[in-house]
Amino acid sequence: MLDEEIPTFWRSLGIPGLIDIHVHFMPDRVQEKVWSFFDTVGPRTGIDWPISYRLPDAVRLELLRAWGVRAFPALSYPHKSDMAAWLNGWALGFADAEPDVVPAGTFFPEPSAPDYVAAALEDGVRIFKAHLQVGGYDPRDRLLQPVWGQLTDACVPVVVHCGSGPAPGAFTGPGPIGDVLAAHPRLTLVVAHLGMPEYADFLALAESYPAVHLDTTMAFTDFTERIAPFPPALRPRLADLADRIVLGSDFPTIPYPYAHQLAALARLDLGEEWLRGVCWRNGARLLGVDAPPPPAG
């Protein structure tokens, strides 16, 4: 599938477009640092990571809209303290200017976290992002306990990179975030990348906690199948969790065309109804999207 064929794909499913729950837009200097990190991945790990959409914000927005991605957040995440509140302010301004961008927030274990998370919720943030690998923090940190409670009470989803791919961190894997879920069993947690590479463990968490979802970001693609293949024996469990698997892409920092993620999902052969849920219905429910905005033009 080519990128220009994406609208044909979702129209064939009878859905009004796509909802992508894992899209990144960041302040320019933060985005450049993220891209610089991926530029060095090849020499450090032997895994080349060419960035397919290293483009200005305006061009990337035009692409998503042309493909029929009707709603998406501008996810960002801090790697140190005294950064999250600033990122939240930037992301809210970005969403205010772009009607199809869902207001997003983030946080870090610091004394001010409950206050700026409360402010973000008050300002209309509808999804949060946490990156345990990049942030290098324990999700069980006492400074985050009020935050998990706030998000649970607000029923606002939080996309968490808690799997150990592409490289393990001190607090990645199912154990630390599993302890958070044990303390906050109603938390609307979205496990990024299907929990790669601990797929079975994170599927088990979703089976144990009815508010846990998993996003498809990079899963099943040729790139990921080479480094962390998804076991075919687990596919029936994806079908059983059909209402809690959501489309994610990691756009723009992906090493292949956007359409390849969709083709990879289709070739799982889990049926059109499963694809309709993943590509539209489940994300619409999580993000509170009632109807798509009219297509540009």
Protein Blocks (a to p, Z undefined) as FASTA:
>chain_A
ZZklmmmmmmmnopabdcdfbdcdddfklmmmmmmmmmmmmmmnopacddfblccfklmm
mmmmmnopabdcdddddfbehklmmmmmmmmmmmmmmmkbccdddddddfklmmmmmmmm
mnopabdcddfklnopafkbmklmmmmmmmmmnopacdddfbfbfbdcfkgcjklmmmmm
mmmmmbccddehhlpaklmlmmmmmmmmmkbccdfehphiaklmmmoccdfklmmmmmmm
mmmcccdekiabbcbdfklmmmmmmmnonojklmmmmmmmmmmmmnopabdcddeZZ
